[in-house]
Amino acid sequence: MKRKFFPLIALLPSLAMAADKLNSGDTAWMIVATAFVMFMTPAGLALFYGGMTRAKNVLNTYMMVFMAYVLGSIVWVMWGYSLSFSGDGAIIGNLSKIFLKGITADSLSGTYPEFVFVAFQGTFAAITVAIASGSVIERLKFSTWMIFVVLWVTFVYVPIAHMVWGGGFLYNDGALDFAGGTVVHMNGGLAGLVMALMLGKRRGYPKEALHPSSIVLTALGAAILWFGWFGFNAGSEFAADGVAGSALLMTNFAAAIGALTWVVIEWIVYKKPTLLGAATGAVAGLVAITPAAGFVDVMGALIIGIGGSVVGFVGVAYIKKIFKFDDSLDAFGVHFLAGLWGALATGLFAIRELAWDGSPLKDHGDRAAQMLVQLESVAVTMIYTAVATAAVYFIASMITGGGRVDEETEIMGLDEAVHGERGFNLK
């Protein structure tokens, strides 16, 4: 099957057509979208995770997410962008744009400045590694985390981003991932699980009740994530056009369906609808629609949103208990599983090709071929992320003399023991 692809890699000036011209509307939209996505990590995700953490660790949880954004942004500008979006290697790019070499204020990515493209993509790298922190909070050394972030963005995120978006072999095979089902959510969620398994369970888990510090903070974080996701998904069209508008609407719709689905399931299973469930369901719906946002219509978004919430709930309520792993804040269940569903569902429900001409996948043969490509992309992401994350975590923990805090620190709480501060001064 020969397919026409939207030239994401052609957005780079080195490969762009000479006819590219700066469009002020596209430029303004991409700057705004970048700001939206930035707000998702040190505000939205930090509050979403922080509220689910015990009071004695809420500040440490926030700090881990905050520093993931800080370090991820630095690594991205210094060498991550170049390795992701330069060259035509099958697995990774090259260092031709290290430290943004050769990029000027006049350099374009399609119809807007390349500096904006760098910034936009950098926010994706930062939130992906931040997602992984949700699986290991309350027991991971902060020093180990700092080293892990630098190594993981370099050796795990960058190759996956290049393979899927930057001209690598999955991109050339035709894998569809509009805004990061494989690159962001499967990648970050699986990395969290790998670390959690290597690190071990929290003290007292699962026998002791580990109560969240503030579900209201978590709900506020979810609302900020929802807001930022409009830039995340609609911004991934790289233009202020009709597809961006469609992606924004499908994103909102899937999130709402995801929240409602989770609440209904809770009501049936536990007889009580919870705010935590509503917030988690919204995020699961957002995760699931991310790889499909610009490709599907309302019916596709409806099914994807429901499915994302269902698989997320099953992961959180059942799979974690069956296999007895301590995924502290359910990054695996909500991000990996919902992202996996979304990546596969994209092949099932996509109605647009990457050419953006609105042409449908014309027959069953096209659909079947696309599903094979989607299966290839999720399999490669799973295998590479699992193996590379294990290696990166092993190195980071060796450097810091073990990745886990000592028992005294864990009992006291990482806020005071590590940072000398409290998230809540209630006395």
NUKEBA-38038 format. One record per residue: x negated, y negated, z negated of N, C-alpha, C in turn. Coordinates in steps of 0.02 Angstrom, whole numbers, plus 32768, in hexadecimal, padded with zeros to 4 digits. Atoms other than C-alpha are relative to their C-alpha. Layout:
BEGIN
XYZXYZXYZ...
//
This chain:
BEGIN
7FD6803C80008000800080007FD47FC280008026803F7FFE7FB87F598032802A7FC97FE17FDA803380247FED7ECE7FBC7FDE7FBC8009801A80447FFE7FD97E117FC37FF87FE87FB8800D801480457F8A7DCB7F257FF77FB57FF9800C804680127F927D207ED67FB67FF87FEF8049800380077EDD7CE77EDD7FE97FDF7FBF8018801B80407EB87CCE7E247FB67FF180038048800C7FFD7E007CE37E447FF07FC6802F800C80377FD17E0F7C667ED2800B7FBD7FE07FFB803F80247E397BE37E517FBA7FE57FEF8043801780117D7F7BDD7E2D7FE27FDA803A801A802A7FCA7D277B547E8F7FD18023802F80307FDF7FD67CA07BC87ECE8021802880387FDD7FD87FCF7D247C2C7F2C803D7FDD801D7FC280227FEC7DAE7BAC7F447FFC7FE680477FFE801B7FBD7DE57B6E7FEC7FF27FB57FFF801280467FFD7DA87AC58022803C7FD27FFE7FC480297FFD7E5B7A8B8033801C7FEF7FBB7FE7800D80447E757A8C7F757FFB7FB67FF07FFE804680147EA879E27F35801B7FFB7FB97FE7800C80447EC3799F7E8680497FED80027FBA801080067F7B799E7E59800C7FE87FB87FFA801D80437FA3792B7DC7803580247FD67FCD7FDC80248041798B7D9A7FE780427FE4801D7FC180187FE87A327D917FCD7FF47FCA8033801080327F5A79E27D32801F7FF07FBC7FDF8012803F7FCD79957CB0801F803C7FDF7FE07FC5801C802E7A377C9A7FCC802F7FE180327FD180197F907AA07C847FDE7FE67FC1801B801C803D7F4A7A287C028031800B7FC67FCD7FF580347FEE7A317BA18004804A7FEE7FFD7FB8800D7FF57AEF7BB37FC580187FD6803B7FEF80277F447AFC7B7080097FEC7FB77FF4801780447F747A957AD88033802D7FDD7FCE7FD2801C800C7B067ABD7FDF80407FE7801F7FC080117FA27BA37ABE7FCD7FF77FC7802E800D80377F1E7B557A4D802680007FBD7FD88006803D7FA77B3079CC801680457FE67FEA7FBD80147FD57BE979CA7FD180217FCE802F7FD980287F367C2579757FF47FE17FBA800F801980437EFB7BB278E6803D7FE67FDB7FC2801480227FB07B8278BF8031803B7FFF7FCC7FCD7FFC802D7C0478FD7FEC80447FE580157FBD80157FD07CA978EA7FE57FFF7FB8801B800580447F777C6E784C80387FFF7FCC7FC78001802E801E7C4777F78027804180027FDC7FC17FF880727CE3783D7FDE80377FD880257FCF80267FE97D5177F57FFA7FED7FB7800B801680457FCA7CE97759803C800C7FD47FC47FF68028807E7CF4771F800C80497FEE7FF77FB8800E807B7DB377297FCB801C7FD180367FEA802B7FDD7DBD76C080107FF27FB77FF8800E80477FD97DC976037FE27FBD7FEE8013804580117FC47D2175AD7FB67FF87FF48047800680117F127D4775767FD38003803E80287FFB7FC27EDB7D5E762C80197FD480397FE280277FCA7F437CE0768C7FCE7FCF801F803180307FE57EB77C61769E7FCC8024802A80317FD97FD97E3B7CE576D8801D801580437FDE7FEC7FC27EB97D22775980027FC580317FFE803C7FD67ED07C71779A7FBA7FF0801A804580107FED7E147C57779C7FE7802F803780167FD17FCD7DF77CF47803801D7FED80447FE280147FC17E727CBB78887FE37FBE8018801B80427FEF7E317C0878837FBA8007801F80447FF87FE87D7C7C3F789A7FFD802A80407FFC7FDD7FC07DAE7CB7792480087FCF80397FF780337FCC7DEA7C2079857FC07FD78009803E80287FFC7D4C7BBD795B7FCA8026802680367FDA7FE17CD07C45798A8012801780477FEB7FEC7FBD7D367C847A1E7FF87FC780328006803A7FD47D397BD47A677FB77FF280128048800D7FF47C7C7BC17A547FE38034803080197FCB7FD57C537C6A7AA180197FF880477FE280067FBE7CC97C497B307FDD7FCB802A802180357FDB7C787BA67B637FB78011801080477FF37FF67BC77BE47B4D7FF280358034800C7FCC7FCF7BD07C867BAE803E802A80137FC67FD67FF37C7B7CD97BA580247FF080417FDE80147FC27CCB7C747C317FDA8017803D80287FED7FC67C3D7C947CA88004804B800D7FFE7FB87FF87C3D7D507C898045801980147FBC7FEC7FEE7CFA7D577C9E80157FEB80467FE5801C7FC27D177CE97D367FCB7FEB80328033800B7FCD7C747CE67D987FEB8044801D80177FC27FE17C347D677E128038802F80137FCE7FD17FE87C8B7DFC7E5D7FF180477FE8800E7FBE801C7C507E8B7DEF804080257FF07FC57FD7800C7CC87F1B7DD480177FFB7FB77FF07FFF80477CBE7F117D167FF37FBE7FDD8010804080207C6D7E6C7CE77FE27FD18034801A80327FD37C3A7DCA7D3A7FB57FF47FF58046801080087B937D707D347FF87FC07FD7800F803B80297B3F7CDE7CDB7FF37FC2802A800D803A7FD57B417C647D6C801D7FC07FE47FE2803C801E7BAE7BEE7D057FF67FFE7FB58010800280477B5D7C087C5C7FFC7FB87FE87FFC8044801B7B797B6E7BEE80247FD180327FD980257FCD7BF07B377C7B7FD37FDF8034802F80197FCE7B5D7B1C7CEF80237FF580447FE680107FBE7B907AC77D9180477FE680017FBC801980037C3D7A957D577FFF7FB67FEE7FFE8048800C7C6179DB7D6080497FEA7FFB7FBC801B80047CF7796A7D4A8025800580437FE27FFB7FBE7D15797B7E05800D804880157FF67FB97FEE7D147A3A7E05804A80137FF67FB97FED80037DC07A837E288009804B7FFA7FE57FBC7FFF7E187B257E0080447FFA80227FC280097FDB7E9B7B1F7E8780127FB780037FE780457FFC7EF87A7B7E687FF57FD97FC0800D8024803E7EB67A487DBD7FB7800C7FEC80477FFC800F7E0A7A307D6C7FEC80447FE380187FC0801A7DA37ACB7D487FF47FFC7FB58008800780497D7E7A867C9A804180137FDC7FC07FEE801E7E387A9B7C75800A804B80037FFC7FB77FFA7E347B4E7CB67FD580227FCC802C7FE480347DA07B727C4480207FFC7FBC7FE0800A80427DFB7B297BAE803C802E7FF77FC47FD780037E9D7B857BD67FEE80497FF380137FBA80087E4A7C2E7BE87FDC800C7FBE80227FF980407DE27C0F7B4C8030800B7FC67FCF7FF680357E7E7C057AE18019804780007FEC7FBA7FFC7EAC7CB37B1D7FCC802D7FDF80357FD8801F7E047CFB7AEA80037FFB7FB58000800B80497E127CAE7A3D803B80227FDE7FC77FE280217EC27CEA7A177FFE804C800380047FB77FFA7E9C7D9A7A537FD9801F7FC680267FE480387E147DB979D380227FEF7FBE7FDC8011803D7E7C7D5E794F803780327FF17FCB7FCE80097F097DDC796B7FE4803C7FDA801D7FC4801F7E937E6979377FF77FF87FB5800B800A80487E787E1A788C803B80187FD77FC57FEC80257F2A7E47785C7FFF80477FE780047FBA80157EFA7EFE784A7FD1800B7FC580367FF380307E697EE677D17FFB7FCD7FC88005803380357E907E54775E800480217FBC80007FED80467E7D7E6476A17FC880317FED80367FD280117DE37ED676AD7FC27FF9802B803A80087FD47D6D7E9E77377FD47FC67FE9802F803680117CD17E39771080077FC780327FFB803A7FD47CDD7D8977547FC27FFB802D803D80027FD87C287D93778F8003803380397FF97FCD7FCC7C4D7E3377EE802F7FE780377FD0801A7FD17CE27DE0783F7FE17FCC802E801F80347FD77C7C7D4B787A7FD4801E8037802B7FDF7FCF7BFD7DBB78D08029802880327FD47FD87FD57C857E2D791380207FD580367FDF802C7FD07CDF7D9B79677FD37FF0803B802F80127FCB7C457D6579C87FF2803C802E80107FC47FD97C1A7E1679FF803D801980277FC57FE37FE07CCC7E4A7A2680177FD6803B7FED802A7FC87CF77DB57A927FD1800C803B80327FF77FCB7C557DD17AF280048044802280077FBD7FE47C587E8D7B098042802680097FBF7FDE7FF67D117EBA7B0280307FD480267FCF802B7FDD7D807E277B317FE87FED8046801980197FBF7D127DE57BBD8005803480387FFA7FCF7FC97D067E887C218048800F80137FBA7FF37FF07DC17EAA7C12801D7FC580287FE7803B7FDC7DE97DF77C487FE780008048801B80007FBD7D757E087CDD801F8037802B7FE47FC87FDA7DB87EB27D1080477FF280187FB9800B7FF07E6E7E787D0E800C7FBE80247FF180437FE77E667DBE7D377FC87FE18029803980257FE47DB87D8E7D707FE1801C803E801B7FE47FC27DA07DF57E0D7FE280457FF880197FBD800B7D737E9D7DC0802C803480227FE07FCC7FD97DB17F467DFC804A80077FF27FB87FFC800D7E5A7F427DA580257FC880257FE380377FD97E7E7E997DF380058014804980007FED7FB97E4F7EDD7E9E802E803B800E7FD17FC97FF77EB87F787E8380497FE97FFE7FBD801C80007F4F7F077E6A802580047FBE7FDF7FFE80427F707F137DAE80237FBE7FF37FD9803B80107FF97E9A7D797FFC7FF37FB58001801680467FDB7E3D7CD680057FB480017FF580477FF680287D907CDF7FDB7FD57FCE801E802B80337FE97D4C7C397FDD80257FC8802A7FDF80317F937DD47BD5801C803B7FDA7FE97FC380227FEF7E767BAD7FC7802F7FF1803A7FD6800B7F517EDB7BC57FC67FD77FE3803B802780127ECE7E537BB680037FE67FB97FF9801E80427F127E057B16801D80307FCD7FDC7FDE80367F917E6E7AB87FEC80497FF6801A7FBC80087F5E7F217ADB7FB97FFF7FE68046800780127EAA7EED7ACB7FF77FEF7FB68007801580457EBA7E917A25802080307FCF7FDD7FD2802D7F387F0A79D97FDA80417FF680257FC280067ED17FA579FE7FBE7FF47FDB803E801080247E317F5179C1800D7FFE7FB57FEF800280477E887F30791B800780457FE37FF87FBB801A7EB97FE779087FBE80237FF980417FDF80047E0A8024792F7FDA7FE87FC38022801A803C7DC17FB178AA8020801A7FC07FDD7FE9803B7E477FE3782D7FEE80487FEF80127FBA800B7E1F809B78447FB880077FE780467FFD80157D64807D78317FF57FE17FBB80088024803F7D7A8009779C801F80257FC67FDC7FDD80367DF380747738803A7FD77FE67FC3801F801A7E92804C76DA7FF17FCF7FC88005802E80387EAC7FBF7660800980267FBE7FFA7FE280437E9E7FEA75A8804A80017FEC7FBB7FF980167F46802C756D8031801080387FD27FF17FC87F8F8045761C8005804B800B7FBE80217FFA8011808C7636802A80057FBF7FD97FF4803D804380B2758280177FC07FDF7FEE803F802080418000754080267FD380307FDC80327FD780B97F7B757D7FD27FC4800D802B80387FEC80557EF875DC802C7FC9801C7FCE80307FED80CC7E6675E07FE37FC580268017803B7FDB80BA7DD9766080057FC17FD58001803D802780917D2E761B803A7FD180107FCA802E7FEC81157CCD767E801C801280447FE07FEF7FC1818B7D0F770180157FC180267FF080407FDF81BD7C5A77237FC57FE8802B803B80137FD9810A7C35775B7FFB802C803E80037FD27FC681107CCF77CA80337FEC80357FCC80157FD081B37C9578197FEC7FBF80238018803E7FE281697BE878357FC9800F803380347FEC7FD180D17C387885801D801F803F7FE07FE17FC681427C9F78F6801F7FCB802D7FE280367FD9819E7C01792C7FCB7FD98027803780237FDE80F97BAB79557FE5802B803980167FD37FCB80C17C4579B780317FFE803B7FCC80027FCC81667C437A167FF97FC0802A800A80407FDE814C7B8B7A407FC28003802D803F7FFE7FDB80977BA77A7680028030803B7FFC7FCD7FCC80C77C3E7ADF801A7FE480427FEA801E7FC2811A7BCB7B5D7FC37FEA8029803E80117FDD806C7B8A7B877FDA803F801480227FC07FF580257C3A7B7B8018802080417FE47FDD7FC6809B7C847BFC800D7FD3803C7FF2802D7FC780D97BF37C667FC07FE0801A8040801C7FEA80297BAB7C6A7FD9802F802C80247FCF7FD87FEB7C4C7CB88014800280497FF1800A7FBA803E7C1A7D5A7FCE7FD0801F803380307FEA7FB67B927D65801B7FCA802E7FE180357FD980307B187DB380417FEC7FDF7FC08018801880C67AAF7D868034800C80367FD27FEE7FCA81427B0B7DF48038802D7FE77FC67FD8801281DA7B7B7DF77FF080407FDC80137FC28022817F7C197DC27FEE7FF27FB8800E80138045813D7BBF7D2880407FF77FD97FC08009802181EF7B8D7CFF802280427FF27FE27FBE8009822C7C3F7D187FDC80267FC780277FDE8035819F7C837CAA80127FE57FBB7FED801E804181CC7C087C208044801A7FE97FBD7FEA801382847C3A7C238001804A7FED80027FB8801082617CF67C277FDC800C7FBE80247FFA804081E87CDF7B96802F7FF27FC67FD280128036826A7C887B2B803780357FF87FCA7FCF800282F17D067B597FE980417FE1801A7FC1801B82867D9F7B337FF17FFA7FB5800D800A804882517D557A8B804080037FD87FC08000802383057D367A59801E80467FFD7FE77FBB7FFE83397DE57A907FD8802C7FD0802A7FD9802D82A57E2E7A3180117FF57FB77FEE8010804582D47DD47990804380207FEE7FBD7FE3800D838B7E0A799D7FFC804C7FFB80057FB78000835C7EBE79C47FE380197FBE80207FEA803F82EA7ECD792C80307FF97FC57FD0800B8036836E7E8378B98037803480007FCC7FCD7FFA83F37EFA78FA7FE780447FE9801D7FC0801483807F9078E47FF980037FB480078002804983587F5B7831804480077FDD7FBD7FFE801D84107F43780D801C804780007FE97FBB7FFB84357FF378487FD8802F7FD3802C7FD28024839F804977F87FFD7FF27FB6800B8012804683887FE87756803B7FDD7FE07FC48022801884327F9377467FF57FB87FED800F8046801083DD7EEA77327FD77FE08038802780257FCF83A77E7077BA7FD07FD07FDC80328029802483077E1677887FE47FC9802D802280367FDB82B37D7477BB7FBE8019801B803F7FE47FE7820F7DD277C9800C8029803E7FF07FD87FC682627E49784280117FD5803D7FEF802D7FC882AA7DBC78AB7FC27FE0801D803E801F7FE882007D6678B57FD58033802580297FCC7FE081A77E0978DF801E801580427FDF7FED7FC282287E3779627FF67FCC8037800C80357FCF82147D8E79B77FBA8006801E80457FF97FE881587DA779C17FF9803E802C80037FC47FD7816F7E587A04801E7FF480457FE280117FBF81E27E157A8C7FD27FD480298030802B7FDD81637D8F7AB77FC58027801B80387FD67FEA80D77E0E7AC080148028803E7FEB7FD47FCB813B7E817B30800B7FDB80427FF180257FC2816F7DFB7BAE7FC17FE0801D803C80247FE980BF7DB17BBC7FE4801A8042801B7FEB7FBF807E7E217C4980317FFB803A7FCD7FFF7FCC81227E137CA780217FBD800C7FD9803E8003815A7D5F7C88800E7FE080447FF780207FC081407D1D7D388018802F80377FEF7FCE7FCD81737DBE7D91804880177FFC7FC07FE0800B821F7DE97D4B803A7FCF7FFE7FC48028800682D27DAA7D4C801F800B7FBB7FE07FFD8042834E7D9F7CBB800A80487FE97FF47FBB8015837A7E597CBC7FBE80227FEC80417FE5801282C27E877CBA7FEA7FE77FBB8013801C804082A17E107C2A802A801C7FC77FD47FE3803383377E567BCB7FE780447FEA80167FBC801082FB7F097BD67FBA80007FE080448004801C82467EDA7BB380027FE67FB97FFA801A804482777E747B1A801A80327FCF7FE47FCB802B82E27EFF7AD17FCC80367FF580317FCB8006825D7F817AF67FC57FEE7FD480388016802981D27F1A7AA8801080037FB67FEB7FFF804682347F087A07800880487FE67FF57FBA801482637FC17A027FBE80247FF480407FDD800981B280027A1D7FD87FE17FC7802280208038816E7F8179A3801B80197FBD7FE17FE7803E81EA7FB8791D7FEB80487FF380157FBA800881C18070793A7FB880037FE880478000801581088049792B7FF77FEC7FB88007801A8044811C7FE7788A8021802D7FCD7FD97FDB803181A1805178357FF1804A7FFD80087FB77FFD81728100786D7FBA8017801180417FE77FEA80CF811878CB7FCB7FF47FCB8031800F8034806880C178458006802F7FC47FF57FD3803980B6812D77BE7FEF80488011800F7FBB7FEC80A681CF781F7FB5800D800180497FF67FF97FED81B678447FD97FE27FC5801C8018803F7FCC815E779D7FC27FD58008803680307FF97F5A80D477DB80187FBD7FE37FEF804080207F53802977877FF37FC780318001803A7FD37F757FA9780F80227FC87FDA7FE6802D80347F8A7F1C7792803D7FD880167FCB802C7FEA7FF87EA577F6801F801680427FDF7FE07FC7802E7F1B78817FED7FE38044801880177FBF7FC37ED6790D8006803680357FFB7FC97FD17FC27F82795D8049800A80177FBA7FF47FEF807E7F9C7955801F7FC980297FDF80387FDF80B27EEF798C7FDC7FEB803F802580197FC680277EC07A047FED8038803180147FCB7FD17FE17F627A4B803C8024801E7FC97FD87FE580817FC77A5A80307FD7802B7FD5802B7FD780EE7F377A967FDC7FE9803F802680127FC580627F027B0C7FFC8039803280027FC57FD580547FB37B4F8043800880257FBE7FFD7FE1810F7FB97B6E80087FCA80367FF980377FD0810A7F0F7BC37FD8800B803F802A7FF57FC6807A7F3F7C34801E8034802F7FE17FCD7FD780D27FDB7C7080437FE8801D7FBF801A7FE9817C7F867C7B7FF87FCD8037800C802E7FC9812F7F037CEC8003802380437FFD7FD97FC281167F887D6F8046801780127FBC7FE97FF581C97FC27D59802F7FC980177FCE80347FF682217F197D5F7FE77FC48028801980397FDA81B17EA47DC380287FF780407FDC800E7FC2820F7E4F7E4F7FD87FD2802E802A802B7FD781847DDD7E8E7FBB801E800680467FEF7FF880DC7E047ED67FD77FC47FEC802C8037801580467D9C7EA87FFB7FC98034800180347FCD80597D3D7F4B80317FC87FEF7FCE8031801580E97CE17EF5802E7FEA80387FD180117FCB814F7CE67F94804680197FF07FBE7FE9801581DF7D347F3480138043801F7FEF7FC17FDF81D77DD37F9B800280397FCE7FF97FC9803082117E6F7F3F7FD08038800F80227FC17FF381B77F137F298032802980287FCB7FEE7FD082107F597FC0801D80467FF97FE57FBD8003822180137FA27FE180277FC780167FD68038820480A07F297FB5800D800380477FF47FF9815880BF7F6F7FD67FC77FE38022803A801C8121800E7F42800380037FB47FF77FFF8049816880207E937FD680377FE080277FC8801B811680C97E767FB57FEF8002804780127FFB806E80887EB47FED7FCC7FCC800E80338033807B7FF07E427FFD801F7FBA80017FDF804180A280607DAD7FBE80247FF580417FDE8007800480C47DCF7FC97FCE7FEF80328035800F7F9F80237DCF80087FE87FB87FF4801580457FF27FED7D2C7FE680347FCF801A7FCA802A7FC980967CDF7FB47FFE7FFD804980057FFE7F1680837D187FE77FC77FD48017803A80267F087FD77CC98006800B7FB57FF97FF580487F4D800C7C207FD080367FE8802E7FCB80147EE280AA7C1D7FB97FE57FFA8043801E80037E4380497C447FF97FD37FC38002802C803A7E6D7FC77BC17FFB80277FBF80007FD8803D7E8F804B7B3C7FBC80217FF5803F7FDC80087DF180AF7B5C7FC77FD07FF38038802F80087D7B801D7B7080047FDB7FBD7FF98026803E7DC17FB97ADD7FF1802B7FC3800B7FD4803A7DC0804D7A657FB5800E7FF780477FEE80067D0D80817A8B7FD47FC37FF18029803C80097CC37FD27A99800C7FDF7FBD7FF2801D80417D1B7F9379FD7FDF80267FC880217FD780327CDB802579977FB57FF07FFD8047800F7FFD7C2A7FFE79D17FF17FBB7FE3800A804480187C3A7F4479AF800A7FFC7FB47FF4800280497C847F5E79017FC780237FDB80377FDD80207BFB7FDC78D67FC37FD37FFB803A802D80007B747F5F7906800A7FC77FCE7FF28038802D7BC87ECF78A87FFC80167FB780027FE880457BDC7F38780B7FBA80147FEA80467FF080107B287F7578137FD97FC17FEF8024803E800B7AE97EC3781C80107FE37FBB7FEB801E80407B4C7E9177817FFF80327FC680057FD080367B277F2C771A804280217FEF7FBE7FE3800A7BD37F79773180377FCD800B7FCC802F7FEE7C747F2C776D80337FF27FCA7FCB800680327CDE7F4176D27FE77FDB7FC280118023803D7CE17ED0763A7FFC80327FC680047FD280387CB77F1E7592804380017FD97FC07FF580237D407F5A751C80137FC47FD57FF1803A802A7D317EC574A7801D7FC680297FE780357FD47D497E4A75358046800F80197FBF7FEE7FE77DDD7EAA757980357FF87FCA7FD0800780377E317EAC74CD800D7FB77FF17FF98047800E7E107DF474AD80267FDC80377FE580237FC67E457DC1755B7FC97FDA80248036801E7FD97DDA7D7C75E780017FB47FFE7FFC804980017E187CC975D47FCD7FE47FCF802E801A80327DBB7CA775337FBC8020800380407FDC80007D347D2C75407FD37FEB80398028800F7FC47CFB7CFD75EF7FFC7FB5800E7FFD80467FEC7D337C49760A80017FCF7FC67FFD802D80397D437C04755A803B7FD180027FC480297FFA7DF07BC17583803D802D7FF67FC17FDD80037EA57BF1756D802F7FE780367FCE80147FCF7F2A7BF375F2803B7FDE7FDE7FC8801C80277FAD7BCD756D7FE87FF27FB9800F801280467F8A7B6E74CC80427FF77FDA7FBD8000801E80277B9C746D7FFE7FF67FB58005800780497FE57B8A73BB7FEC7FB97FEE
//
